[in-house]
């Protein structure tokens, strides 16, 4: 805890030393924008001003329907520009925070004024003009038309995890943020990584700024390394539940995650965040942004983070450092160039598997601090990212955008694990652990390019939004692993693990190469979509994607001096995944919708027993629902019902005798997922933020004979609740805020076949049995209280699992994979903005 106090104190000193700089910057920040906005419809004119002034505007689309805007050319104070656009339209505006403006109706249109008013700096909660924090109510990256769209007009189940929500909930990594996301179920893999499931299917589709999907489908490409980034680089997260048919390299049934990067601001600002908490958990982040040169045409942003985290279980830790930077340059009034990059590195002592159970399948009731963590084990990662984006306005109604990203990652590790159950008679684990480790770092490179043309036009007297695009992804990975089997003694007492009894086995006589792999994955696709306004309240969205994939894998196995390379290669060309949706606006508040999307999932070249490649899995995703938007679009709600039919996933044939690493597999039958989603998020009232969602899901799994072929789907509970809130008081208590979150779910389980008396020679004496590991329903309550020390400083206390509920966050099987949820803990956070 001493280190926590030292780092927090240093952050306070640094922030106060920069206070004068921050205050001066607020006065000297750019009060004007250089605008080039042709005469056009009011909605597109507002979008142009928001883009050129680097602010966010929120409003109901009905407010601007049928209204036009005059030309703006030259330098304007932002407020003056908005008055010129809005005063004759019956609309007004209000600054919600330094970068967010709400457009709304006014009783009487005001005449244009000539007042030089800059976007206000962050002020006290008591100022009624800026006291309300806004939760973003629009999305773009995963939307069919690739045009920023209110959530009420998207015919799919869509959630936004805002930057404010991440701050209030102390979501430092993507795992943290998705753990509290509506409709998502976590399944812990090890102390570093989690998989997330939606509607019974794993989410494997991830994008950056709405670009092409990253490759993350398997550990071959070390996808996990890329999917646990520090969130200091990102402004908000978009979560799509259901098939991402148009923009995913695979149209997977679970959903998609889009991470939206932070961008440089036109005002000078410095943000500091210092946290400290239980188990020597501390973190310091600094983020600075503002204009650099050329009268604000060149802007920059730089962020640096260091984090130190121990765990509630024995001896594991994680150390992270991250830095990101970005430059925006207005090449012309119609052309924006963005370049950026980031580096993150981590050094950790991991826990490779969760806890085992008794060989009867019963819970051994081990202490929550129990973990089989070896003193010499480590997991080191490095991820380097570079990206470039060009956005070009083409006249009044069209724009063109190109994104390019390079990701280069490496992993170096040495890990060990026990892989059998606890003997109920002795309380020990009868088979010693085995170790695996890299022989030189495992590496991966990804090149990702995506281009999209979007625009608005007229067709037969109807408004049309169009999106045409293509993406290309090339991913290469390689690894070489060593392995040492059965080192050290059996574990006499499962609750009394002593790491000193298991010294580093990598120098032992059995150490050496065991397996390796190399892979190349090339994917390309094109997509087209259209939103047609059939009648004033009714619109239809239709689109399709054509995907090509070519993949090559080489598995290599080492047996002493013998080397056995096994190669597999496959391709899929011209795979079409359509999407159709319709939205009917009942009134300015409510709309109803329905949508249909296809599913395409590669089976990675796995083969039947006769050598023929298993065809890709396919299926359909159907849903319908009602959506609502209140408070000028800052509060959004939805109710959806859905059905997913997933067919042909390649799963290992337990009745086969494998001859190669890709044999023998069979296509599963129909996996069917049905359910309902209910969600409400945004600003419920002034100073009151909410985010809540209930998910009902029921799966019917594919079965061949007496074997269930999709056991992981069982870990999706039938009932799932995620909720959080934060309320800021007014009047004499205006400096205080209270809130918190709750995660609750019904029982879930996992079925697995295991041998209760497997010996060191892999002989099963009593035969394999099917065990069901079950976790009952649970709820975890985590309150928060905050206090505004000054207009620039806020402090908060979060207490996670305040009732100290004992539960398994993830369940596996008797051999392992059972992870306790975190006990009661606290985090103190100090935020400053200048």
Secondary structure by P-SEA (a helix, b strand, c coil): caaaaaaaaaaaaaaaaaaaaaaaaaaacccccccccccccaaaaaaaaaaaacbbbbbbcccccccccccccccccaaaaaaaacccccbbbbbccccbbbbbbcccccccccccccccccccccccccccccccccccccccccccccccccccccccccaaaaaaaccccccccccccccbbbbbccccbbbbbccccccccccccccccccccccccaaaaaaacccccccbbbbbcccccccccccccccbbbbbbbbbbcbbbbbbbbbbbcccccbbbbbbbccccccccccbbbbbbbbbbbccccccbbbbbbbbbbbbbcccccbbbbbccbbbbbbbbccccccccccccccccccccccccccccbbbbbbbbbbbbbbbbccccbbbbbbbbbbbbcccccccccccccccccccccbbbbbbbbccccbbbbbbbbbbbbbccccccbbbbbbbbbbbbbbbbcccccccccccccccccccccccccccccccccccccccccbbbbbbbcbbbbbbcccccbbbbbbbbbbbbbbbbbbbbbcccbbbbbbbbbcccbbbbbbbbcccccccccccccbbbbbbbbcccccccccccccbbbbcccccbbbbbcccccbbbbcccbbbbbcccccccccccccccccbbbbbccbbbbbbbbbcccccccccccccbbbbbbbbbbbcccccccccccccccbbbbbcbbbbbcccccccccccbbbbbcccbbbbbbbccccccccccccbbbbbbbbccbbbbbbbbbbcccccbbbbcccccccccccccccccccccbbbccccbbbbbbbbcc
